[in-house]
Amino acid sequence: MYSQLNVDFLTDVSDSCGAYEARGRELSTCMSSVEKGMQAVKGQFSHTEQVEMFTAYADMRKAFSDFVRPFAAEKKVVSEADVRHFFDQMKNRKRTDFGIPPSECHT
């Protein structure tokens, strides 16, 4: 009868609420690569160093998102040269933030 009405999925045990809840519990116990990285860092660096690292990561992530947003809006492909340009800008920004002169100024 279910087949005739094209509703076989109603009797499919793997498509039940219980099955989806079980999969959700399994996924919630899995750590993302970022979480695994955070766990690995905890024992190696002081709390202050950890905060600085995660703050720098969050800043870089936001800057990269801001950088690629116009590409997405215009449906353009981000090239390797574009990404290299972004990281060159980040490197120069870091030097400016910490008062380090650009590499051209080093003797």
Residue frames relative to the residue before (quaternion, step in Angstrom):
aa qw qx qy qz dx dy dz
M 1.0000 0.0000 0.0000 0.0000 0.00 0.00 0.00
Y 0.6608 0.5057 -0.3125 0.4582 3.64 0.92 -0.89
S 0.6337 0.5381 -0.3258 0.4503 3.56 1.04 -0.79
Q 0.6493 0.5286 -0.3187 0.4442 3.55 0.95 -0.86
L 0.7276 0.4096 -0.2256 0.5019 3.57 1.10 -0.69
N 0.3999 -0.7401 0.4428 0.3103 3.60 1.37 0.00
V 0.5417 0.5853 -0.4224 0.4308 3.58 0.94 0.91
D 0.1298 0.8267 -0.5311 0.1331 3.59 1.07 0.79
F 0.5795 0.6192 -0.3706 0.3788 3.58 1.09 -0.70
L 0.5682 0.6161 -0.3822 0.3893 3.61 1.14 -0.48
T 0.7481 0.3653 -0.2087 0.5131 3.60 1.12 -0.59
D 0.4860 0.6675 -0.4273 0.3683 3.60 1.30 0.02
V 0.3777 -0.7577 0.4924 0.2022 3.59 -0.46 1.25
S 0.6634 0.5071 -0.3151 0.4511 3.62 1.03 -0.70
D 0.6949 0.4245 -0.2595 0.5192 3.59 1.29 -0.21
S 0.4388 0.7110 -0.4463 0.3206 3.58 1.23 0.37
C 0.6674 -0.4757 0.3775 0.4310 3.56 -1.29 0.25
G 0.6405 0.5435 -0.3186 0.4391 3.57 0.96 -0.86
A 0.6484 0.5135 -0.3166 0.4644 3.58 0.98 -0.82
Y 0.6647 0.4927 -0.3031 0.4728 3.60 0.95 -0.83
E 0.6357 0.5192 -0.3281 0.4676 3.59 1.02 -0.77
A 0.6429 0.5190 -0.3208 0.4631 3.60 0.98 -0.84
R 0.6507 0.5041 -0.3145 0.4729 3.60 0.97 -0.84
G 0.6367 0.5319 -0.3213 0.4565 3.56 1.02 -0.77
R 0.6446 0.5064 -0.3206 0.4747 3.58 1.01 -0.79
E 0.6361 0.5239 -0.3265 0.4629 3.59 1.00 -0.78
L 0.6822 0.4889 -0.2911 0.4592 3.58 0.89 -0.91
S 0.6550 0.5243 -0.3294 0.4330 3.59 0.99 -0.72
T 0.6600 0.4873 -0.3203 0.4736 3.61 1.16 -0.41
C 0.5828 0.5585 -0.3765 0.4546 3.60 1.25 -0.25
M 0.3089 -0.7428 0.5646 0.1845 3.54 -1.01 0.83
S 0.4509 -0.6513 0.5335 0.2965 3.56 -1.10 0.71
S 0.6608 -0.4953 0.3673 0.4279 3.57 -1.24 0.24
V 0.6110 0.5354 -0.3562 0.4617 3.60 1.08 -0.64
E 0.6626 0.4973 -0.3069 0.4685 3.60 0.93 -0.88
K 0.6284 0.5229 -0.3328 0.4700 3.60 1.01 -0.76
G 0.6447 0.5186 -0.3114 0.4674 3.57 1.01 -0.83
M 0.6446 0.5190 -0.3197 0.4615 3.56 1.00 -0.84
Q 0.6415 0.5178 -0.3219 0.4656 3.59 0.99 -0.80
A 0.6605 0.5154 -0.3057 0.4524 3.59 0.97 -0.87
V 0.6733 0.5158 -0.2871 0.4452 3.57 1.04 -0.80
K 0.5570 0.6744 -0.3839 0.2958 3.57 1.01 -0.80
G 0.7572 0.4024 -0.2260 0.4622 3.58 0.83 -0.90
Q 0.6847 0.5307 -0.2770 0.4157 3.58 1.18 -0.41
F 0.7899 0.2546 -0.1156 0.5458 3.59 1.14 -0.57
S 0.5664 -0.5785 0.4585 0.3666 3.55 -1.23 0.50
H 0.6831 -0.4778 0.3528 0.4250 3.56 -1.27 0.32
T 0.6470 0.5257 -0.3151 0.4535 3.59 0.94 -0.90
E 0.6621 0.4985 -0.3043 0.4696 3.60 0.92 -0.89
Q 0.6330 0.5299 -0.3299 0.4578 3.58 1.02 -0.80
V 0.6535 0.5104 -0.3111 0.4644 3.58 0.91 -0.93
E 0.6582 0.5087 -0.3079 0.4617 3.58 0.94 -0.88
M 0.6519 0.5166 -0.3134 0.4582 3.58 0.98 -0.84
F 0.7089 0.4549 -0.2716 0.4656 3.57 0.82 -0.96
T 0.6035 0.5340 -0.3515 0.4765 3.59 1.14 -0.58
A 0.6528 0.5041 -0.3073 0.4747 3.58 0.96 -0.88
Y 0.6348 0.5215 -0.3254 0.4681 3.59 1.01 -0.80
A 0.6642 0.5002 -0.3051 0.4642 3.59 0.90 -0.92
D 0.6371 0.5214 -0.3215 0.4677 3.60 1.01 -0.80
M 0.6697 0.4897 -0.3019 0.4696 3.58 0.90 -0.91
R 0.6411 0.5294 -0.3257 0.4502 3.58 0.95 -0.85
K 0.6631 0.4906 -0.3020 0.4779 3.59 0.94 -0.88
A 0.6515 0.5162 -0.3164 0.4571 3.58 0.93 -0.89
F 0.6651 0.4917 -0.3093 0.4694 3.59 0.95 -0.83
S 0.6258 0.5266 -0.3357 0.4674 3.60 1.00 -0.77
D 0.6540 0.5025 -0.3032 0.4773 3.57 0.98 -0.88
F 0.6458 0.5388 -0.3097 0.4434 3.57 1.05 -0.81
V 0.7575 0.3913 -0.2196 0.4742 3.62 0.86 -0.92
R 0.4625 0.7072 -0.4375 0.3076 3.61 1.21 -0.31
P 0.6737 0.4769 -0.3250 0.4616 3.67 0.84 -0.81
F 0.6015 0.5484 -0.3621 0.4542 3.59 1.08 -0.66
A 0.6679 0.4947 -0.2976 0.4697 3.57 0.92 -0.91
A 0.6462 0.5332 -0.3220 0.4409 3.58 0.95 -0.86
E 0.7400 0.3755 -0.2052 0.5189 3.57 1.06 -0.80
K 0.3862 -0.7436 0.4543 0.3025 3.59 1.35 0.03
K 0.3677 0.7101 -0.4997 0.3329 3.55 1.01 0.94
V 0.4609 -0.6483 0.5303 0.2935 3.54 -1.20 0.58
V 0.3591 -0.7056 0.5680 0.2246 3.56 -1.00 0.86
S 0.2628 -0.7915 0.5358 0.1319 3.57 -0.62 1.13
E 0.6689 -0.4663 0.3861 0.4314 3.54 -1.32 0.19
A 0.6327 0.5373 -0.3276 0.4513 3.58 1.00 -0.82
D 0.6263 0.5330 -0.3341 0.4605 3.59 1.04 -0.77
V 0.6715 0.4906 -0.2940 0.4711 3.57 0.92 -0.93
R 0.6366 0.5167 -0.3287 0.4689 3.59 0.97 -0.81
H 0.6276 0.5322 -0.3243 0.4667 3.59 1.02 -0.83
F 0.6287 0.5343 -0.3306 0.4583 3.59 0.97 -0.86
F 0.7179 0.4428 -0.2708 0.4639 3.60 0.78 -0.97
D 0.5784 0.5457 -0.3783 0.4738 3.61 1.14 -0.49
Q 0.6433 0.5098 -0.3140 0.4771 3.57 1.00 -0.85
M 0.6430 0.5205 -0.3214 0.4607 3.58 0.98 -0.85
K 0.6399 0.5277 -0.3198 0.4580 3.58 0.98 -0.86
N 0.6767 0.4806 -0.2863 0.4788 3.58 0.93 -0.91
R 0.6224 0.5345 -0.3371 0.4619 3.59 1.05 -0.74
K 0.6401 0.5235 -0.3176 0.4640 3.56 0.99 -0.87
R 0.6502 0.5132 -0.3175 0.4616 3.58 0.92 -0.87
T 0.6617 0.4996 -0.3001 0.4717 3.57 0.98 -0.85
D 0.6454 0.5403 -0.3165 0.4375 3.58 0.96 -0.89
F 0.7751 0.3313 -0.1688 0.5108 3.58 1.02 -0.80
G 0.5300 -0.6650 0.3932 0.3496 3.58 1.25 0.18
I 0.4353 0.6733 -0.4795 0.3568 3.59 1.18 0.48
P 0.4189 -0.7150 0.4872 0.2754 3.62 -0.71 0.96
P 0.6085 -0.5535 0.4101 0.3939 3.61 -1.14 0.55
S 0.6590 -0.5461 0.3450 0.3853 3.57 -1.18 0.58
E 0.5857 0.5837 -0.3834 0.4114 3.62 1.13 -0.53
C 0.6738 0.5174 -0.2895 0.4409 3.59 1.16 -0.57
H 0.5557 0.6090 -0.3996 0.4008 3.61 1.21 -0.30
T 0.2498 -0.7749 0.5613 0.1486 3.57 -1.00 0.79
